[in-house]
């Protein structure tokens, strides 16, 4: 009876029910710059760009960072790495990028007698930062890894990282976040001379001052992204997005 009353109001009611469903157009994200139905991504090369081979096909060359260590403890948060008052600096501006580096780790407490960047200087003399657990915790500001790279640091060696700091380090390509298997921060001191050697499977930190060597966890697929200069530079290099020139 309900159907009969509906047909009396709308004679096309039964025809509507029997009509075949219309095919909806495929969803396309407004953030994509290509047609997903016709776009064919270029395959990634199987050879990592993180390490290189010599022309004689010798074993993979090591990517090394050599210099002085700056040692910090656990739970170094983003406010200590770069206080919020300096977040108005725009890293894409070369002058402000350099200035951002001059404020790296300026938020550390007074118990740290040595400054990471000396007052009045734009660059640090420490190329390797050694930390404890949960390095980079706090806010999601990308300025944190950027200011360390702008200051001249090449790598952070810590026991563990806040996830967002690790991701921002990879995305910006500013610094290598490397995991140690032991608490290196308790065995090294600020001013120790060290070398970080990166190679697939056997990355190490060598403290030349103490003569000790520490195995580092493999950085994996993040390595090629950082080596390229960040996620967008890597995507352009791999052909996943158009180059700037295009």
N, C-alpha and C positions, 0 to 999 in steps of 0.2 A: 504494500500500500504506500510505503514511503517513496518507492521508486515511481509509482503511478502519480503521486502528488507532485513529485519533482518534474516528471515529464509534462504535467499540465502547466507548470510554470515555465519550463524550458524544454521545448519539443526536441532539441538537439542533445538532450542529456544522454541518451543511450548511445548516440553516435560519438559523443565526446569520450565516453568510457571505452568504446571499442577502437577509438583512433589509436594508431601506432604511436609510440613515444617518439618525440622529435630528438634528433641527435644534437647534443650541446657542443658548441665549438670547444676545442681544446684550451685548457687554461694556460695563460701566459703571464708570468710575473711581470709587473711593471718595472722591476729592477733589471731585467735582462735586456741587453742591447742586440740580441740576435733572435731569430725565429727558432724556437725549440724543435719545430717539426722538420726543419731543413738543415739545422746546424749539425755539422759532424766534427767533433773535437779532434784535434791532432793528437796522435799517440805520443806519450812521453817517451823520451829516450831511456833506454835501459841502463845507460852508463851514468852514474851519479856525477853531478857537477860539483859535489862537495869535495872530492879528491881528484887529483889529476894524475895522468901517467906521462912519463917521459917519452920522447920520440923512440927510444930503444926498447919500449915496453918493459921497463924495469918495474919492480914493486912500487905500489902507489906512494907518491911523494907525501911527506907529512906537511900538514898545515900547522905552523908553530907560532906561538906567542911567547915572547921572552921579555922579562922585566921584573919590576918590584911588585911585591904583594901588599895588598891592603886588607887586613883581617878584621872582620866584624863577627858578632855573635848570632844568636837565634832571634827569630821574629823581627828582622829588620823590615819595617813597613814602608809603604810608599810615602808617608809623611816625612820619614827620616831620609828617604832617598831624594825626594824633591818636595819641599813644603808647598802647600796649596797656593800660597801667595805668589809663586812663580809660574803658575799654570797659565797665566795670561800671555806668556812668551810663546810665539808661534814657531815650531820647529822648521817649517818650510821657508821661513825667512832666514837667510844665512847668518845675518848678524845676531838675530835672536837665538838661533840654534847654538852659536858659540857661547852666548851669554847663559843659555840654559845649562850648558856643561859646567860653567863656573860655579853653579849652585849645587852640583851633584853631591849628595850625602851631607849637605850642610845642616840637615835636621838631626844629625846624630847627637846624643847627649854629650855633656862636657867631659864625661869619663873617657871619651876618645881624645887623647891628647894630640894626636897627629890629625891634621885636617886632610881630607882626601884631595881637595884642591886648595892650595895655599891662597890666602886673601890677596886679591889683586891680580891673581893669575887666571887664565882662561882654560888651561889644561892641567891634568893631573900628572904626576910622575909615576903613578901606580897603574900598570896595565892589566893586572890580574887582581880581582876581588875574591876573597875567600870568606865564605859565610857558613852559618850553621843550618839549623832547620827553619823551614817556612820563610825563606828569603823572599821579599817582595809582597808580603801580605798587606791587606788593607784595601784601598780603593783600586779601581780598574784603570787608573790614569796611564795612558801610553807614554806620558812624559818621563815615567820612571826609568825604563830601559833606554829611552832616547837620551836623557841627560847623562847617563853613564857612558854611552857611546860618544856623545858630543864632547865629553871631558877627555876622551882618549883611551878609555878602558876597552879591552878586547874580549874579555871573558869573565864570567862569574863561576866560581867553583863552590858549590854549596851542597849540604847534605840533603836538602829538599827545598822545593819552591812552592810558593802559592801558584795555583794553576793559572790565574789570569796574568801574573807577571811572566811566567814561562811563555804563554801564548803571545803576549805583547812583544816579548823579546824576539820571537820567531817572526811575527808579522811585520815588525819594523826593520828587522835585519840589523839592529844596532849592536847587538852583543850576543855572545854564545853563552847560554845557560847550561852549565855542565854539572852533572850529579856525581858526587864522590861517594864511595862505598863506606868510608869511615869519616870520623869527625876531624877533618883536616884543620878546621879552625882552632883546634886545641893543640895542634902540633906545629903550626906555622905562626910566625909573628910578622907584624907590619914591618916592612923593609927587607924581608927575606927576598933573595933573588931566586926566581923560579921560571920554569918553562912549561907551557902547556903544549903537548903534541897531540894533534887530532888525526886519527885515521880510522877507517871503519874497523871496529872490533877491538882495537887496542889503544884507545886514548889514555894518556897518562899526564899526571902533574909531577914534575921533578923539582924538588926544593934543593937548589944548589948550595944553599947556606947550611942546611942540615945533612945533606947527602941522601935524603929519603925520597922514595918514589911512590906515588899513589895511583892506583888504577881508577879510571873514570868510566862511568857507564856510557855506552854508545849513545850518541845523540840521534841516530837514526835518520828518518826522513826529514826531520827539521833542519838538518845540516845544509842540504842544497838550497833551501829557502833562505836561510841566513846568509849563506855564501853569495847568493844572487843579489842581496840587498833588500830583502823583504818579500812579502807575499805578492805584491803587485809586480815587482820587478821579475820575480820568478815566473809568474803567470804570463807575462809578456814574452820572456825568454823561451818558455815552453810552447808558445803559440796559443795559449788558452784565451787570451784577450788581445785586442789589437795593440800594437806598439804605439808609443806617443807620436812618432812621426806619421803613422797611418791616420 
